[in-house]
C-alpha cells in the first residue's frame, strides 16, 4: 500500500534506561505501518546479527567526524567509551518526504535538538518510571549491568529526569498496557492533525 503523499512528521520517545521506551516504540511500529524507525549512525562495531542500513549505519570514527564537519547530523552524541551515535538529516528527510512518521528513540539532549528544529512538526514524549526504586529494580532485573555501570546509568537517568518538563507530554510507565494506551492516544491525535505548510 502506497503511503500518503503529504509530508510526514516526527515522533520522539525519550526515557531513562529501563523506562520502557523500546517496548513502546516496537508496539507503535507493530500497530501503525506508516511509522518508520529513525535508523541512527554509530561508530560502534556491528554485532553479529546487525545489518548496515537496517539496524544502524555503521561508520568509522573518521567517517562520523567528516559527517559532523559537513553538518550531516540532525543530532549526535558521544557516550561511554567514546562511541558516537547520530541521526542523519538525509535519512530522516527522505522518510518525511514519502509521508512517513519518523520515530526517534534517542537521548534527552538530542531529542530537544530535534524538537527545536522541527517545532510543531515533532511530538516529543518523555516516558518516566514511577519512582527511583522502580528504575533501580528494572535495571537490576535486566541482568546486563555491573555495579559500576548501574551507578552510571542511574546518574544519567536522574539527569535525564530533570529535563522531563521540557517535553510536550510526560507519561508515567507504572503499567505497560496503560502507558501504551496513553501513548497511542497522543500519537494518534498528532498523526491526525492537519499540517500547515
C-alpha beads as a LAMMPS data file, in Angstrom:
LAMMPS data file: protein, C-alpha beads

197 atoms
196 bonds

1 atom types
1 bond types

-500.0 500.0 xlo xhi
-500.0 500.0 ylo yhi
-500.0 500.0 zlo zhi

Masses

1 110.0

Atoms # bond

1 1 1 0.000 0.000 0.000
2 1 1 1.465 3.373 -1.001
3 1 1 1.988 5.884 1.828
4 1 1 0.125 9.196 1.677
5 1 1 1.878 11.894 -0.318
6 1 1 1.566 14.640 2.283
7 1 1 4.727 15.178 4.286
8 1 1 5.154 13.116 7.432
9 1 1 6.043 14.272 10.918
10 1 1 8.345 13.286 13.755
11 1 1 7.569 11.327 16.923
12 1 1 10.227 11.374 19.658
13 1 1 10.285 8.956 22.586
14 1 1 12.674 9.515 25.476
15 1 1 13.059 7.572 28.712
16 1 1 15.872 6.699 31.101
17 1 1 17.365 3.190 30.701
18 1 1 14.725 0.770 31.949
19 1 1 11.955 3.300 31.285
20 1 1 10.256 1.113 28.663
21 1 1 10.678 3.234 25.533
22 1 1 11.999 0.376 23.351
23 1 1 8.908 -1.722 24.158
24 1 1 6.658 1.279 23.449
25 1 1 8.443 2.019 20.140
26 1 1 8.039 -1.605 18.990
27 1 1 4.339 -1.625 19.835
28 1 1 3.749 1.608 17.904
29 1 1 5.522 0.263 14.825
30 1 1 3.656 -3.048 15.027
31 1 1 0.338 -1.199 15.082
32 1 1 0.998 1.680 12.659
33 1 1 2.524 0.757 9.270
34 1 1 3.116 4.444 8.447
35 1 1 5.566 4.853 11.353
36 1 1 9.203 4.251 10.392
37 1 1 12.061 3.959 12.855
38 1 1 14.852 6.515 12.518
39 1 1 17.981 4.431 11.911
40 1 1 20.959 6.023 13.661
41 1 1 24.562 6.163 12.536
42 1 1 27.123 4.876 15.022
43 1 1 30.859 4.358 15.409
44 1 1 30.430 1.161 17.422
45 1 1 31.115 -2.098 15.558
46 1 1 28.120 -4.146 14.393
47 1 1 27.020 -7.126 16.464
48 1 1 26.740 -10.456 14.637
49 1 1 23.002 -10.141 13.832
50 1 1 23.059 -6.445 12.854
51 1 1 22.762 -5.214 9.285
52 1 1 24.161 -1.910 7.959
53 1 1 21.299 0.388 6.984
54 1 1 18.657 -1.635 8.832
55 1 1 19.853 -1.624 12.461
56 1 1 22.388 1.205 12.200
57 1 1 24.564 2.967 9.672
58 1 1 27.971 1.744 10.810
59 1 1 30.597 4.445 10.260
60 1 1 34.258 4.588 11.143
61 1 1 35.210 7.347 13.626
62 1 1 36.744 9.233 10.670
63 1 1 33.570 8.951 8.556
64 1 1 31.463 10.080 11.516
65 1 1 33.682 13.112 12.123
66 1 1 33.505 14.075 8.438
67 1 1 29.692 13.841 8.617
68 1 1 29.731 16.171 11.669
69 1 1 32.009 18.604 9.823
70 1 1 29.656 18.629 6.810
71 1 1 26.619 19.263 9.046
72 1 1 25.000 15.938 8.081
73 1 1 23.506 15.234 11.515
74 1 1 20.225 16.405 12.962
75 1 1 21.673 15.486 16.358
76 1 1 24.571 13.402 17.615
77 1 1 26.053 12.418 20.953
78 1 1 29.118 10.700 22.385
79 1 1 28.693 8.012 25.043
80 1 1 30.831 5.924 27.383
81 1 1 33.992 4.699 25.745
82 1 1 33.881 7.368 23.036
83 1 1 31.177 5.677 20.940
84 1 1 29.131 8.151 18.925
85 1 1 25.529 7.974 17.727
86 1 1 23.659 10.394 15.497
87 1 1 20.636 10.923 13.233
88 1 1 21.373 11.705 9.587
89 1 1 19.293 14.575 8.174
90 1 1 19.164 12.958 4.714
91 1 1 17.648 9.713 6.047
92 1 1 15.030 11.498 8.167
93 1 1 14.023 13.895 5.385
94 1 1 13.803 11.049 2.878
95 1 1 11.169 9.269 5.033
96 1 1 9.259 12.508 5.802
97 1 1 9.005 13.331 2.096
98 1 1 7.464 9.906 1.469
99 1 1 4.766 10.776 4.027
100 1 1 6.000 8.538 6.838
101 1 1 6.041 9.419 10.526
102 1 1 9.638 9.049 11.713
103 1 1 10.040 7.595 15.194
104 1 1 13.076 8.596 17.249
105 1 1 14.213 6.620 20.284
106 1 1 17.036 8.945 21.390
107 1 1 18.637 10.655 24.372
108 1 1 17.287 13.770 26.065
109 1 1 19.587 16.381 24.533
110 1 1 19.284 15.002 21.019
111 1 1 15.501 14.866 21.437
112 1 1 15.336 18.514 22.468
113 1 1 17.536 19.459 19.482
114 1 1 15.211 17.648 17.073
115 1 1 12.144 19.221 18.691
116 1 1 13.736 22.685 18.457
117 1 1 14.399 22.204 14.731
118 1 1 11.003 20.731 13.783
119 1 1 8.750 22.576 16.265
120 1 1 5.069 21.649 15.852
121 1 1 6.017 19.023 13.247
122 1 1 7.541 16.957 16.091
123 1 1 5.803 15.356 19.074
124 1 1 8.217 14.855 21.993
125 1 1 7.133 12.426 24.728
126 1 1 9.061 11.606 27.906
127 1 1 8.333 8.221 29.496
128 1 1 9.295 8.167 33.153
129 1 1 9.387 5.362 35.718
130 1 1 7.013 5.799 38.677
131 1 1 9.971 6.118 41.088
132 1 1 13.738 5.820 41.527
133 1 1 13.251 2.496 43.299
134 1 1 11.353 1.036 40.320
135 1 1 14.045 2.268 37.923
136 1 1 16.802 0.592 40.005
137 1 1 14.766 -2.633 40.139
138 1 1 14.198 -2.650 36.355
139 1 1 17.878 -2.065 35.615
140 1 1 18.929 -4.823 38.035
141 1 1 16.381 -7.234 36.558
142 1 1 17.858 -6.788 33.087
143 1 1 20.989 -8.538 34.375
144 1 1 23.183 -6.564 31.965
145 1 1 24.694 -4.122 34.476
146 1 1 27.588 -4.493 36.883
147 1 1 27.672 -2.232 39.976
148 1 1 29.689 0.480 38.201
149 1 1 27.584 0.613 35.024
150 1 1 24.390 0.500 37.118
151 1 1 25.607 3.566 39.014
152 1 1 26.471 5.377 35.760
153 1 1 23.057 4.589 34.286
154 1 1 21.292 5.790 37.439
155 1 1 23.233 9.059 37.457
156 1 1 22.373 9.583 33.804
157 1 1 18.710 8.708 34.443
158 1 1 18.464 11.288 37.227
159 1 1 19.991 13.906 34.911
160 1 1 17.509 12.988 32.170
161 1 1 14.519 13.179 34.535
162 1 1 15.466 16.806 35.166
163 1 1 14.545 17.593 31.534
164 1 1 11.102 15.922 31.547
165 1 1 9.157 19.193 31.850
166 1 1 10.648 20.427 28.553
167 1 1 8.737 17.760 26.586
168 1 1 5.261 18.035 25.052
169 1 1 3.964 15.228 27.279
170 1 1 5.191 13.104 30.195
171 1 1 3.772 9.593 30.642
172 1 1 4.414 7.608 33.832
173 1 1 5.137 3.978 32.999
174 1 1 3.629 2.270 36.042
175 1 1 1.838 -0.311 33.864
176 1 1 2.889 -1.225 30.305
177 1 1 -0.606 -1.542 28.840
178 1 1 -1.896 1.644 30.454
179 1 1 1.248 3.510 29.396
180 1 1 0.907 2.277 25.803
181 1 1 -2.762 3.225 25.721
182 1 1 -1.893 6.795 26.750
183 1 1 0.995 6.954 24.271
184 1 1 -1.182 5.560 21.471
185 1 1 -3.823 8.234 22.122
186 1 1 -1.261 11.062 21.942
187 1 1 0.363 9.662 18.790
188 1 1 -2.981 9.058 17.034
189 1 1 -4.120 12.648 17.720
190 1 1 -0.791 14.010 16.468
191 1 1 -0.882 11.902 13.292
192 1 1 -4.415 13.063 12.538
193 1 1 -3.680 16.777 12.954
194 1 1 -3.528 18.596 9.652
195 1 1 -0.122 20.018 8.907
196 1 1 0.189 23.619 7.797
197 1 1 2.792 24.345 5.139

Bonds

1 1 1 2
2 1 2 3
3 1 3 4
4 1 4 5
5 1 5 6
6 1 6 7
7 1 7 8
8 1 8 9
9 1 9 10
10 1 10 11
11 1 11 12
12 1 12 13
13 1 13 14
14 1 14 15
15 1 15 16
16 1 16 17
17 1 17 18
18 1 18 19
19 1 19 20
20 1 20 21
21 1 21 22
22 1 22 23
23 1 23 24
24 1 24 25
25 1 25 26
26 1 26 27
27 1 27 28
28 1 28 29
29 1 29 30
30 1 30 31
31 1 31 32
32 1 32 33
33 1 33 34
34 1 34 35
35 1 35 36
36 1 36 37
37 1 37 38
38 1 38 39
39 1 39 40
40 1 40 41
41 1 41 42
42 1 42 43
43 1 43 44
44 1 44 45
45 1 45 46
46 1 46 47
47 1 47 48
48 1 48 49
49 1 49 50
50 1 50 51
51 1 51 52
52 1 52 53
53 1 53 54
54 1 54 55
55 1 55 56
56 1 56 57
57 1 57 58
58 1 58 59
59 1 59 60
60 1 60 61
61 1 61 62
62 1 62 63
63 1 63 64
64 1 64 65
65 1 65 66
66 1 66 67
67 1 67 68
68 1 68 69
69 1 69 70
70 1 70 71
71 1 71 72
72 1 72 73
73 1 73 74
74 1 74 75
75 1 75 76
76 1 76 77
77 1 77 78
78 1 78 79
79 1 79 80
80 1 80 81
81 1 81 82
82 1 82 83
83 1 83 84
84 1 84 85
85 1 85 86
86 1 86 87
87 1 87 88
88 1 88 89
89 1 89 90
90 1 90 91
91 1 91 92
92 1 92 93
93 1 93 94
94 1 94 95
95 1 95 96
96 1 96 97
97 1 97 98
98 1 98 99
99 1 99 100
100 1 100 101
101 1 101 102
102 1 102 103
103 1 103 104
104 1 104 105
105 1 105 106
106 1 106 107
107 1 107 108
108 1 108 109
109 1 109 110
110 1 110 111
111 1 111 112
112 1 112 113
113 1 113 114
114 1 114 115
115 1 115 116
116 1 116 117
117 1 117 118
118 1 118 119
119 1 119 120
120 1 120 121
121 1 121 122
122 1 122 123
123 1 123 124
124 1 124 125
125 1 125 126
126 1 126 127
127 1 127 128
128 1 128 129
129 1 129 130
130 1 130 131
131 1 131 132
132 1 132 133
133 1 133 134
134 1 134 135
135 1 135 136
136 1 136 137
137 1 137 138
138 1 138 139
139 1 139 140
140 1 140 141
141 1 141 142
142 1 142 143
143 1 143 144
144 1 144 145
145 1 145 146
146 1 146 147
147 1 147 148
148 1 148 149
149 1 149 150
150 1 150 151
151 1 151 152
152 1 152 153
153 1 153 154
154 1 154 155
155 1 155 156
156 1 156 157
157 1 157 158
158 1 158 159
159 1 159 160
160 1 160 161
161 1 161 162
162 1 162 163
163 1 163 164
164 1 164 165
165 1 165 166
166 1 166 167
167 1 167 168
168 1 168 169
169 1 169 170
170 1 170 171
171 1 171 172
172 1 172 173
173 1 173 174
174 1 174 175
175 1 175 176
176 1 176 177
177 1 177 178
178 1 178 179
179 1 179 180
180 1 180 181
181 1 181 182
182 1 182 183
183 1 183 184
184 1 184 185
185 1 185 186
186 1 186 187
187 1 187 188
188 1 188 189
189 1 189 190
190 1 190 191
191 1 191 192
192 1 192 193
193 1 193 194
194 1 194 195
195 1 195 196
196 1 196 197
